[in-house]
Amino acid sequence: MGNHQSMEHHFERVASVYTQVRNTDPGVVEAIISCLHFDKPLIDVADIACGTGRYSKIISARLNSNFRLFCCDYSNEMLSECRNMMSREFPSKRMHYCLTSANDLPFADSCFDVVTTFNAVHYFDLDRFSAEAARILRPGGLLSIYTRTPEQNARTVWGQHFPGFTKRETRLYRCERLEAAISELSELHLEAIQEFKNVRVESVDSLLNRVRNFHYSTFALYPTDEFLRALDTFAKKLTDLSSDGTIKHTAENTMVLARRT
């Protein structure tokens, strides 16, 4: 597994439970909003690879009414879940939904003030996406890429204790590669790189439930027999590590911010 078609199947399978089995980090949205310096009646935002709308929801709740949000994803099932949730939560706000690849965005030049993507850039062709983001941003517009580097991935509870996890996950971009993709575009200026560390305490059962529901697509890269053996080993390791049925762990992420010149 691991090709585009298998990832489509993965997101088909997990769409209905994805919001429940993934952690969401509101702090990154606050960091993005603190960098917005627009004095205009309407701000246009594109959330690329929005999935089920976990971060679209936070953006919508945090911004005032003077914005228009475009939720974009290449999975019809994930986008449908996003539309259903956002329609319930924000029935009166300006929402649009677009089934599209991040590598070929169907928008006119210079039509967005903010382009975001959360925990998804490893599915993209980084250079094509960066160029597309630069193209659709207005002068002064902001690009935010929130992701996990291979080094951060190795320090997760999964990277440390789930057999083969870091070897299977080869799609993540190193920070230097992200910087290079920005610096190669004359239209973009690298504004900031910020690291986030979220300390979590979760029950062993919750962690195992998330794996069983393939909350990371990394697990879809395993052959079934190998995944089941690794899951069994992971469960035993967590049980040995926990004295009270919980595990304390740290989730690290990196945000790259670039400004359209």
N, C-alpha and C positions, 0 to 999 in steps of 0.2 A: 504494500500500500504506500501512499505518500504522494501520488500524482494528483492533478487537479480533480479528476473524476472521483477518486476515492475520498478527497476532502469534501466534495459536494455531498457524497453519501454520508459522511460523518456528520455534517451539519444538519442534514435531513433527519438523522437519527436523534440528535441531541436537542433540537430546537425547542421542543416543548418543555424541557427541564433545565435548559441552559442558564436562565436567570437564577434559578434556585441553587445550582451547584457551583456557580462561579462567584468569587469574591470581587467586590467593586471598591475602588479607592477614591472617595470623594475629594481627597486632598489635591489630586492632580487637576481637577476641574477648577478648584479655587485658585491654584497657581496660574492656570491659563487665564482666568478672568482677571486676575490682578495685572496681567500684561496687556489687557485691552485698553486702548486709548482712543476710542472712536467717539466723536461728538457728532452723531448723525441720527436721524429719526428711525432708521431701520438697519439692523445688522444682519447680514446673511452668513449663515454658518452651515458648513458641510461636514457631517460626521461620516467618515469613510470606513466601510466594514463595520457598520454599527451593530451587527448581530441582532440580538433581541432588544436592543435599545437601553442597555444598562447605563451607559454614559450619556446617551441622548436624553434620558430622563433627568439626570442630574443637571445637565446643561440647561434644559428647559425650566426646571424648577429654580435654578439660580439666576438666570437672566431675567430682566424685566420683559414687558410685553413688546418692546421695540426690537424684535428679532424674528427672523424666518429661518427655520431649520430644515435642512435636507438630509434625511436618513438614507444612507446608501449601503447596499450590500449585494454580493453576487449570489447569495443563497435565497431563493424564494421563500423557503420555510422560515428562515431566521427573520427575514424582512416582514413576513406576515405576522409573526409573533410581535415584532417591534410595532407594527402598525396598530395591532389590536390593543397593546398596552398603552401606547401613547395616545390613542383615541380616547381611551377611558380616563387617563390621568389628566390630559390637557385638551379637552374637546374644543376649546375656543382659541387655541393658539395656532400660529401659522406653521403647519407641518407638511412636508412633502416627502415622498418615498420613491426611491429610484433603484431599480434592479440593474446593477452595473458592476463591471470589473474596476478595481482601483487603478489598473494600468492604462485605462482608456476611458476617461471620465466624459460623459456626454453633456458638458457644460461649455458655455461660451467663455472666451477669454475675459479675465478681469471682472468676474461677477460675484466673488465671495470675499468677505472680510476675514473669515476664520475657516481654516481647514484642520480637522482633527482626525486622528486615528488612534485607537486604544487597543493594545495587545493584539495587533493584527498585521503589522508591517512585514512580519516574516512570511506571510502568504503572498506578498507583492514582489514584483520586479522593482527593487528599490529605486533604481535610476529612472525608470519610466514613471513611477508614481511621483517621485520628487519633481520631475519635470512637469507632470500634469498638475500637481499642486501649485507650482510656481505660475503656471499658465493661467489657472482659474482664479488666482488671488489678485485682488486689487492692490495697487501701490499702498504700502503700509500694512497690508494684511498679514495675518499670523498663521504659520503652520506649526502644529504641535504633533509630534510623534511620541507616543508613550509605549514603551516596549520593555522587554527583558533581554539583557545581554547573555551570551553563553556562560560567562563567569557568574552572573547573578543566578542563572538557572541551576548551575551546579551546587549553589548554596541553599537552594530550596529544600523543603522536607522531602520532596520527590527526588530531587537530584542527589540527595545524600543517602536516601534509604530505599528508593524503588529501583530494583535491579535493571541496569541497562538504560535508564532514563536519559542520561546525558549523552550516551552514544547514539541513541535513537533520534534525539532532537538536534538535528544539524542545520536547521533553517534560520536560527536566530542570528541577527547581525551584531557584530562587535561595535562598540561605541565609535572606534576610529572609522569604520566603514560608513556609519551613519553621518559622521561629520564630513567625510569625503564626498558623499552624495550631495550634501548641501553646498559645499565649497566649490564644486564643479559647475554650479549654476550661477551665472552672473546676476540672475534676477533675485537670488536669495542671499540673505546675510544671516549667518549663524548668530543668534542672540543669546542663547543660554543652554546649558546642559545641567539638569538637576536630577539628583538621585533621591529616590523615595524608599524608606524602610518602614514596612508595616508589620508590627509585632502582633501575632495572633495566638490565641489559645483556643484550640478546637478539640472536640472529643475524637477519640480514635474512630468511633463509628461514623462520625461526620466525614472524616478524611477518607475512610474506605468507601463510603457512599459516593463521594465525589469521583473517586477513581472508577468505581463500577459504572457510573453514568458518563464516563469519558469526558470529564469536564475540561481536560486538556486534549487537544487533538493528537498530541504526542502518543497517547495510549492507543490511538487508532493505527499507529505505525507498527505495532507488534503483531506477529502472527498470533492467532487465538490461543494456542497451547502455551506459547511462551508468555503471553500476557497473564494467563491464569496462574502459571507458576510464579511469576514475578509478584502478582497480587498477593498470593499466599505468603511469600517471603516478606513482603512489605507489612502485611498484617501482623506477622510474628515479631518483626522488628519494632513496630509501634507498641505492641503489647509489652515487650521487654523494656522499652524506654519509658513507659508511663506507669506511674505509681497510683494515679487516681483516675485513670480513664481519659485523661486529656494530654495533649501535646502542645507545647509552646514552640512556635517557629516564627521565622522572619521571612516575609516576602519582599524582595527588592525589585525595583523597577527604575528605569531611566526615562526622563523626558527630554527630548530635543526640541528646542524652539528656534524657528527661523522666521525672519521678517522679509516680506517682499519689498524690494528696493523701488 
